[in-house]
Amino acid sequence: MFPSITLAQEIGIAVLLVAAFVWVVGLGHILWDGRFHHSGQDAFEGLSTIPTQRGPAGHPMESVELTEEEEQAFAGLVRTIPLH
């Protein structure tokens, strides 16, 4: 192929070119599938990392008894949070 490089170097170049081609094709396939092939199940429906509320009968570590002052302070804090 090239007169100035050895056979081992030619084989190395061929292997690197094939690996680069396979990588580019695989990356293109991943990007194409991720961009254009969304199913209805994957539709965004909110934050999936926040679990649903279990109600008052949940685990005892999920509830905290607050004093009247703490409840008022928390209510005031919640009122300061912007809705949008």
C-alpha positions in Angstrom: 0.0 0.0 0.0 2.5 2.6 1.2 6.2 1.9 0.4 7.5 3.9 3.4 5.7 2.0 6.2 5.8 -1.6 7.3 3.1 -4.3 7.0 2.3 -4.1 10.7 1.8 -0.3 10.4 -0.5 -0.8 7.4 -2.5 -3.4 9.4 -2.7 -1.0 12.3 -4.0 1.8 10.1 -6.6 -0.5 8.6 -7.8 -1.7 12.0 -8.0 1.9 13.3 -10.0 3.0 10.2 -12.4 0.1 10.6 -12.9 0.8 14.3 -13.5 4.5 13.6 -16.0 3.6 10.9 -17.9 1.2 13.2 -17.8 3.8 16.0 -19.2 6.6 13.7 -22.0 4.3 12.4 -22.9 3.1 15.9 -23.0 6.7 17.2 -25.1 7.8 14.3 -27.5 4.9 15.0 -27.8 5.8 18.7 -28.4 9.5 17.9 -30.9 8.6 15.2 -32.9 6.3 17.4 -32.8 8.7 20.3 -34.0 11.7 18.2 -36.6 10.3 15.9 -38.0 7.1 17.4 -39.9 8.0 20.5 -42.7 5.7 21.6 -45.8 6.9 23.4 -44.7 5.2 26.6 -41.6 7.5 26.9 -43.6 10.7 26.9 -42.7 13.1 29.6 -45.2 13.0 32.4 -43.4 14.9 35.1 -40.4 14.1 37.3 -40.0 10.4 37.5 -37.5 10.6 40.4 -40.0 12.0 42.9 -42.1 9.1 44.4 -45.9 9.5 44.8 -47.2 10.4 48.3 -48.2 7.5 50.4 -50.6 9.4 52.7 -50.6 9.5 56.5 -50.3 5.7 56.9 -46.8 5.8 55.3 -43.5 4.9 56.9 -42.9 6.6 60.3 -39.7 8.2 59.1 -41.7 10.1 56.4 -43.6 12.2 58.9 -42.4 14.8 61.4 -44.4 16.4 64.2 -44.1 20.2 64.1 -44.8 22.7 66.8 -47.4 25.5 66.1 -44.5 28.0 65.5 -42.8 25.6 63.1 -46.1 25.1 61.2 -46.6 28.9 60.9 -43.0 29.4 59.8 -43.3 26.7 57.2 -46.7 28.1 55.9 -45.0 31.5 55.6 -42.1 30.0 53.7 -44.4 28.1 51.3 -46.3 31.4 50.6 -43.0 33.0 49.5 -42.4 30.4 46.8 -43.4 31.7 43.3 -45.9 29.6 41.5 -44.4 30.1 38.0 
